[in-house]
Amino acid sequence: MQRAFELASHHVASSEFVAIDLGAGKGRDTQFLLNHGGKRILAIESNPAAIQELKQLQAKYPNQLSIQA
């Protein structure tokens, strides 16, 4: 994820961005996106246990992170 972010960041005019994390799991990549300028992140996940982890992350970023099951 970090290498992909580094490559993409050369083509983005702003340090803030919107992203979708499809198959977000427990939120490792979601957290990375939030820590590196993600203005709005949509985390999509179907696993109930992983969604509970994402909800804990969402509590830290209530205005930036949305979760879709």
BAKETI-175108 format. One record per atom (N, C-alpha, C, CB): x, y, z negated; chain; atom name; residue in one letter. Coordinates in nm, 2 decimals, padded with zeros to 4 digits, always signed. Glycine has a CB too. Layout:
% BAKETI-175108
+--------+--------+--------+----+----+----+
:      u :      v :      w : ch : at : aa :
+--------+--------+--------+----+----+----+
:      X :      Y :      Z :  A : CA :  a :
...
+--------+--------+--------+----+----+----+
This chain:
% BAKETI-175108
+--------+--------+--------+----+----+----+
:      u :      v :      w : ch : at : aa :
+--------+--------+--------+----+----+----+
: +00.08 : -00.12 : +00.00 :  A :  N :  m :
: +00.00 : +00.00 : +00.00 :  A : CA :  m :
: +00.09 : +00.12 : +00.00 :  A :  C :  m :
: -00.09 : +00.00 : -00.12 :  A : CB :  m :
: +00.19 : +00.13 : -00.08 :  A :  N :  q :
: +00.28 : +00.25 : -00.09 :  A : CA :  q :
: +00.34 : +00.28 : +00.05 :  A :  C :  q :
: +00.38 : +00.23 : -00.20 :  A : CB :  q :
: +00.39 : +00.18 : +00.12 :  A :  N :  r :
: +00.45 : +00.20 : +00.25 :  A : CA :  r :
: +00.35 : +00.25 : +00.35 :  A :  C :  r :
: +00.52 : +00.07 : +00.30 :  A : CB :  r :
: +00.23 : +00.19 : +00.35 :  A :  N :  a :
: +00.13 : +00.24 : +00.44 :  A : CA :  a :
: +00.09 : +00.39 : +00.41 :  A :  C :  a :
: +00.00 : +00.15 : +00.42 :  A : CB :  a :
: +00.08 : +00.42 : +00.28 :  A :  N :  f :
: +00.05 : +00.56 : +00.24 :  A : CA :  f :
: +00.16 : +00.65 : +00.29 :  A :  C :  f :
: +00.04 : +00.57 : +00.08 :  A : CB :  f :
: +00.29 : +00.61 : +00.27 :  A :  N :  e :
: +00.40 : +00.70 : +00.32 :  A : CA :  e :
: +00.39 : +00.72 : +00.47 :  A :  C :  e :
: +00.53 : +00.63 : +00.28 :  A : CB :  e :
: +00.36 : +00.62 : +00.54 :  A :  N :  l :
: +00.35 : +00.63 : +00.69 :  A : CA :  l :
: +00.24 : +00.72 : +00.73 :  A :  C :  l :
: +00.34 : +00.50 : +00.75 :  A : CB :  l :
: +00.12 : +00.70 : +00.66 :  A :  N :  a :
: +00.01 : +00.78 : +00.70 :  A : CA :  a :
: +00.02 : +00.93 : +00.65 :  A :  C :  a :
: -00.12 : +00.72 : +00.63 :  A : CB :  a :
: +00.09 : +00.95 : +00.54 :  A :  N :  s :
: +00.10 : +01.09 : +00.49 :  A : CA :  s :
: +00.17 : +01.18 : +00.58 :  A :  C :  s :
: +00.17 : +01.08 : +00.35 :  A : CB :  s :
: +00.25 : +01.13 : +00.67 :  A :  N :  h :
: +00.31 : +01.22 : +00.77 :  A : CA :  h :
: +00.22 : +01.28 : +00.87 :  A :  C :  h :
: +00.42 : +01.14 : +00.84 :  A : CB :  h :
: +00.10 : +01.22 : +00.88 :  A :  N :  h :
: +00.00 : +01.26 : +00.98 :  A : CA :  h :
: -00.12 : +01.33 : +00.92 :  A :  C :  h :
: -00.05 : +01.14 : +01.06 :  A : CB :  h :
: -00.12 : +01.35 : +00.79 :  A :  N :  v :
: -00.23 : +01.42 : +00.72 :  A : CA :  v :
: -00.19 : +01.56 : +00.68 :  A :  C :  v :
: -00.27 : +01.34 : +00.59 :  A : CB :  v :
: -00.27 : +01.66 : +00.72 :  A :  N :  a :
: -00.24 : +01.80 : +00.70 :  A : CA :  a :
: -00.25 : +01.84 : +00.55 :  A :  C :  a :
: -00.33 : +01.88 : +00.78 :  A : CB :  a :
: -00.34 : +01.77 : +00.47 :  A :  N :  s :
: -00.36 : +01.81 : +00.34 :  A : CA :  s :
: -00.32 : +01.70 : +00.24 :  A :  C :  s :
: -00.51 : +01.83 : +00.31 :  A : CB :  s :
: -00.28 : +01.74 : +00.12 :  A :  N :  s :
: -00.24 : +01.64 : +00.02 :  A : CA :  s :
: -00.36 : +01.57 : -00.04 :  A :  C :  s :
: -00.15 : +01.70 : -00.08 :  A : CB :  s :
: -00.48 : +01.63 : -00.02 :  A :  N :  e :
: -00.61 : +01.57 : -00.07 :  A : CA :  e :
: -00.68 : +01.49 : +00.04 :  A :  C :  e :
: -00.70 : +01.68 : -00.13 :  A : CB :  e :
: -00.73 : +01.38 : +00.01 :  A :  N :  f :
: -00.80 : +01.30 : +00.12 :  A : CA :  f :
: -00.91 : +01.22 : +00.06 :  A :  C :  f :
: -00.70 : +01.21 : +00.18 :  A : CB :  f :
: -00.99 : +01.16 : +00.15 :  A :  N :  v :
: -01.10 : +01.07 : +00.12 :  A : CA :  v :
: -01.07 : +00.94 : +00.17 :  A :  C :  v :
: -01.24 : +01.13 : +00.17 :  A : CB :  v :
: -01.10 : +00.83 : +00.09 :  A :  N :  a :
: -01.06 : +00.70 : +00.14 :  A : CA :  a :
: -01.17 : +00.59 : +00.09 :  A :  C :  a :
: -00.92 : +00.66 : +00.09 :  A : CB :  a :
: -01.17 : +00.48 : +00.16 :  A :  N :  i :
: -01.25 : +00.37 : +00.13 :  A : CA :  i :
: -01.15 : +00.25 : +00.10 :  A :  C :  i :
: -01.35 : +00.33 : +00.24 :  A : CB :  i :
: -01.17 : +00.19 : -00.02 :  A :  N :  d :
: -01.09 : +00.07 : -00.06 :  A : CA :  d :
: -01.18 : -00.05 : -00.05 :  A :  C :  d :
: -01.03 : +00.09 : -00.20 :  A : CB :  d :
: -01.18 : -00.11 : +00.07 :  A :  N :  l :
: -01.27 : -00.23 : +00.10 :  A : CA :  l :
: -01.20 : -00.35 : +00.04 :  A :  C :  l :
: -01.29 : -00.25 : +00.25 :  A : CB :  l :
: -01.28 : -00.42 : -00.05 :  A :  N :  g :
: -01.22 : -00.54 : -00.12 :  A : CA :  g :
: -01.13 : -00.49 : -00.23 :  A :  C :  g :
: -01.15 : -00.63 : -00.03 :  A : CB :  g :
: -01.18 : -00.39 : -00.31 :  A :  N :  a :
: -01.09 : -00.32 : -00.41 :  A : CA :  a :
: -01.04 : -00.40 : -00.52 :  A :  C :  a :
: -01.17 : -00.21 : -00.47 :  A : CB :  a :
: -01.09 : -00.52 : -00.54 :  A :  N :  g :
: -01.04 : -00.60 : -00.65 :  A : CA :  g :
: -01.06 : -00.53 : -00.78 :  A :  C :  g :
: -00.90 : -00.65 : -00.63 :  A : CB :  g :
: -00.95 : -00.54 : -00.86 :  A :  N :  k :
: -00.95 : -00.48 : -00.99 :  A : CA :  k :
: -00.91 : -00.33 : -00.99 :  A :  C :  k :
: -00.87 : -00.55 : -01.09 :  A : CB :  k :
: -00.88 : -00.28 : -00.87 :  A :  N :  g :
: -00.85 : -00.14 : -00.85 :  A : CA :  g :
: -00.70 : -00.10 : -00.84 :  A :  C :  g :
: -00.91 : -00.07 : -00.96 :  A : CB :  g :
: -00.61 : -00.19 : -00.82 :  A :  N :  r :
: -00.47 : -00.15 : -00.81 :  A : CA :  r :
: -00.45 : -00.05 : -00.70 :  A :  C :  r :
: -00.38 : -00.28 : -00.78 :  A : CB :  r :
: -00.50 : -00.07 : -00.58 :  A :  N :  d :
: -00.48 : +00.02 : -00.47 :  A : CA :  d :
: -00.56 : +00.15 : -00.49 :  A :  C :  d :
: -00.51 : -00.04 : -00.34 :  A : CB :  d :
: -00.68 : +00.13 : -00.55 :  A :  N :  t :
: -00.77 : +00.24 : -00.58 :  A : CA :  t :
: -00.70 : +00.34 : -00.67 :  A :  C :  t :
: -00.90 : +00.19 : -00.65 :  A : CB :  t :
: -00.63 : +00.28 : -00.78 :  A :  N :  q :
: -00.56 : +00.37 : -00.87 :  A : CA :  q :
: -00.44 : +00.44 : -00.80 :  A :  C :  q :
: -00.50 : +00.28 : -00.98 :  A : CB :  q :
: -00.38 : +00.37 : -00.71 :  A :  N :  f :
: -00.27 : +00.43 : -00.63 :  A : CA :  f :
: -00.32 : +00.55 : -00.55 :  A :  C :  f :
: -00.20 : +00.33 : -00.54 :  A : CB :  f :
: -00.43 : +00.53 : -00.49 :  A :  N :  l :
: -00.49 : +00.64 : -00.41 :  A : CA :  l :
: -00.53 : +00.76 : -00.49 :  A :  C :  l :
: -00.62 : +00.59 : -00.33 :  A : CB :  l :
: -00.59 : +00.73 : -00.61 :  A :  N :  l :
: -00.63 : +00.84 : -00.70 :  A : CA :  l :
: -00.51 : +00.91 : -00.75 :  A :  C :  l :
: -00.71 : +00.78 : -00.82 :  A : CB :  l :
: -00.40 : +00.84 : -00.78 :  A :  N :  n :
: -00.28 : +00.90 : -00.83 :  A : CA :  n :
: -00.20 : +00.98 : -00.73 :  A :  C :  n :
: -00.19 : +00.80 : -00.89 :  A : CB :  n :
: -00.24 : +00.96 : -00.60 :  A :  N :  h :
: -00.16 : +01.03 : -00.49 :  A : CA :  h :
: -00.25 : +01.12 : -00.41 :  A :  C :  h :
: -00.10 : +00.93 : -00.40 :  A : CB :  h :
: -00.34 : +01.19 : -00.47 :  A :  N :  g :
: -00.42 : +01.29 : -00.41 :  A : CA :  g :
: -00.56 : +01.26 : -00.36 :  A :  C :  g :
: -00.34 : +01.34 : -00.30 :  A : CB :  g :
: -00.60 : +01.14 : -00.39 :  A :  N :  g :
: -00.74 : +01.10 : -00.34 :  A : CA :  g :
: -00.85 : +01.19 : -00.41 :  A :  C :  g :
: -00.77 : +00.95 : -00.38 :  A : CB :  g :
: -00.91 : +01.26 : -00.32 :  A :  N :  k :
: -01.02 : +01.36 : -00.37 :  A : CA :  k :
: -01.15 : +01.28 : -00.40 :  A :  C :  k :
: -01.05 : +01.47 : -00.26 :  A : CB :  k :
: -01.18 : +01.19 : -00.31 :  A :  N :  r :
: -01.30 : +01.10 : -00.33 :  A : CA :  r :
: -01.26 : +00.96 : -00.27 :  A :  C :  r :
: -01.43 : +01.16 : -00.25 :  A : CB :  r :
: -01.28 : +00.86 : -00.36 :  A :  N :  i :
: -01.25 : +00.72 : -00.32 :  A : CA :  i :
: -01.37 : +00.64 : -00.34 :  A :  C :  i :
: -01.13 : +00.66 : -00.40 :  A : CB :  i :
: -01.41 : +00.56 : -00.24 :  A :  N :  l :
: -01.52 : +00.47 : -00.25 :  A : CA :  l :
: -01.45 : +00.33 : -00.26 :  A :  C :  l :
: -01.62 : +00.48 : -00.12 :  A : CB :  l :
: -01.47 : +00.26 : -00.37 :  A :  N :  a :
: -01.42 : +00.13 : -00.39 :  A : CA :  a :
: -01.53 : +00.03 : -00.37 :  A :  C :  a :
: -01.36 : +00.11 : -00.53 :  A : CB :  a :
: -01.52 : -00.06 : -00.27 :  A :  N :  i :
: -01.62 : -00.16 : -00.24 :  A : CA :  i :
: -01.57 : -00.30 : -00.29 :  A :  C :  i :
: -01.65 : -00.16 : -00.09 :  A : CB :  i :
: -01.65 : -00.36 : -00.37 :  A :  N :  e :
: -01.61 : -00.49 : -00.43 :  A : CA :  e :
: -01.73 : -00.57 : -00.46 :  A :  C :  e :
: -01.52 : -00.47 : -00.56 :  A : CB :  e :
: -01.73 : -00.71 : -00.44 :  A :  N :  s :
: -01.84 : -00.79 : -00.47 :  A : CA :  s :
: -01.82 : -00.88 : -00.60 :  A :  C :  s :
: -01.87 : -00.88 : -00.36 :  A : CB :  s :
: -01.70 : -00.89 : -00.65 :  A :  N :  n :
: -01.68 : -00.98 : -00.76 :  A : CA :  n :
: -01.72 : -00.90 : -00.89 :  A :  C :  n :
: -01.53 : -01.02 : -00.77 :  A : CB :  n :
: -01.81 : -00.96 : -00.97 :  A :  N :  p :
: -01.86 : -00.89 : -01.09 :  A : CA :  p :
: -01.75 : -00.86 : -01.19 :  A :  C :  p :
: -01.97 : -00.97 : -01.15 :  A : CB :  p :
: -01.66 : -00.95 : -01.21 :  A :  N :  a :
: -01.55 : -00.92 : -01.30 :  A : CA :  a :
: -01.46 : -00.81 : -01.26 :  A :  C :  a :
: -01.46 : -01.05 : -01.32 :  A : CB :  a :
: -01.43 : -00.80 : -01.13 :  A :  N :  a :
: -01.35 : -00.69 : -01.08 :  A : CA :  a :
: -01.43 : -00.56 : -01.09 :  A :  C :  a :
: -01.31 : -00.72 : -00.93 :  A : CB :  a :
: -01.56 : -00.57 : -01.07 :  A :  N :  i :
: -01.64 : -00.44 : -01.08 :  A : CA :  i :
: -01.63 : -00.39 : -01.22 :  A :  C :  i :
: -01.78 : -00.47 : -01.04 :  A : CB :  i :
: -01.63 : -00.47 : -01.32 :  A :  N :  q :
: -01.61 : -00.42 : -01.45 :  A : CA :  q :
: -01.48 : -00.35 : -01.47 :  A :  C :  q :
: -01.62 : -00.54 : -01.56 :  A : CB :  q :
: -01.37 : -00.40 : -01.42 :  A :  N :  e :
: -01.24 : -00.33 : -01.42 :  A : CA :  e :
: -01.25 : -00.20 : -01.35 :  A :  C :  e :
: -01.13 : -00.42 : -01.36 :  A : CB :  e :
: -01.32 : -00.20 : -01.23 :  A :  N :  l :
: -01.33 : -00.07 : -01.16 :  A : CA :  l :
: -01.41 : +00.03 : -01.24 :  A :  C :  l :
: -01.40 : -00.10 : -01.02 :  A : CB :  l :
: -01.51 : -00.01 : -01.31 :  A :  N :  k :
: -01.59 : +00.08 : -01.39 :  A : CA :  k :
: -01.51 : +00.14 : -01.50 :  A :  C :  k :
: -01.71 : +00.00 : -01.46 :  A : CB :  k :
: -01.41 : +00.07 : -01.56 :  A :  N :  q :
: -01.32 : +00.13 : -01.66 :  A : CA :  q :
: -01.24 : +00.24 : -01.59 :  A :  C :  q :
: -01.23 : +00.02 : -01.72 :  A : CB :  q :
: -01.19 : +00.21 : -01.47 :  A :  N :  l :
: -01.12 : +00.31 : -01.39 :  A : CA :  l :
: -01.20 : +00.43 : -01.36 :  A :  C :  l :
: -01.06 : +00.25 : -01.27 :  A : CB :  l :
: -01.33 : +00.41 : -01.32 :  A :  N :  q :
: -01.42 : +00.51 : -01.29 :  A : CA :  q :
: -01.45 : +00.61 : -01.41 :  A :  C :  q :
: -01.56 : +00.45 : -01.24 :  A : CB :  q :
: -01.44 : +00.55 : -01.53 :  A :  N :  a :
: -01.46 : +00.64 : -01.65 :  A : CA :  a :
: -01.35 : +00.74 : -01.66 :  A :  C :  a :
: -01.46 : +00.55 : -01.77 :  A : CB :  a :
: -01.23 : +00.71 : -01.60 :  A :  N :  k :
: -01.12 : +00.81 : -01.61 :  A : CA :  k :
: -01.13 : +00.91 : -01.49 :  A :  C :  k :
: -00.99 : +00.73 : -01.60 :  A : CB :  k :
: -01.20 : +00.87 : -01.38 :  A :  N :  y :
: -01.21 : +00.96 : -01.26 :  A : CA :  y :
: -01.36 : +00.97 : -01.22 :  A :  C :  y :
: -01.12 : +00.90 : -01.15 :  A : CB :  y :
: -01.45 : +01.02 : -01.31 :  A :  N :  p :
: -01.59 : +01.01 : -01.27 :  A : CA :  p :
: -01.63 : +01.10 : -01.15 :  A :  C :  p :
: -01.67 : +01.06 : -01.39 :  A : CB :  p :
: -01.56 : +01.20 : -01.12 :  A :  N :  n :
: -01.59 : +01.28 : -01.00 :  A : CA :  n :
: -01.52 : +01.24 : -00.88 :  A :  C :  n :
: -01.56 : +01.43 : -01.04 :  A : CB :  n :
: -01.43 : +01.15 : -00.89 :  A :  N :  q :
: -01.35 : +01.11 : -00.77 :  A : CA :  q :
: -01.38 : +00.97 : -00.72 :  A :  C :  q :
: -01.20 : +01.12 : -00.80 :  A : CB :  q :
: -01.42 : +00.88 : -00.81 :  A :  N :  l :
: -01.43 : +00.74 : -00.78 :  A : CA :  l :
: -01.58 : +00.69 : -00.78 :  A :  C :  l :
: -01.35 : +00.65 : -00.88 :  A : CB :  l :
: -01.62 : +00.63 : -00.67 :  A :  N :  s :
: -01.75 : +00.57 : -00.66 :  A : CA :  s :
: -01.73 : +00.42 : -00.63 :  A :  C :  s :
: -01.84 : +00.64 : -00.55 :  A : CB :  s :
: -01.82 : +00.34 : -00.69 :  A :  N :  i :
: -01.81 : +00.20 : -00.67 :  A : CA :  i :
: -01.94 : +00.15 : -00.60 :  A :  C :  i :
: -01.79 : +00.13 : -00.81 :  A : CB :  i :
: -01.92 : +00.06 : -00.50 :  A :  N :  q :
: -02.03 : +00.00 : -00.43 :  A : CA :  q :
: -02.01 : -00.15 : -00.44 :  A :  C :  q :
: -02.04 : +00.05 : -00.28 :  A : CB :  q :
: -02.11 : -00.22 : -00.48 :  A :  N :  a :
: -02.10 : -00.37 : -00.49 :  A : CA :  a :
: -02.16 : -00.43 : -00.36 :  A :  C :  a :
: -02.19 : -00.42 : -00.61 :  A : CB :  a :
+--------+--------+--------+----+----+----+
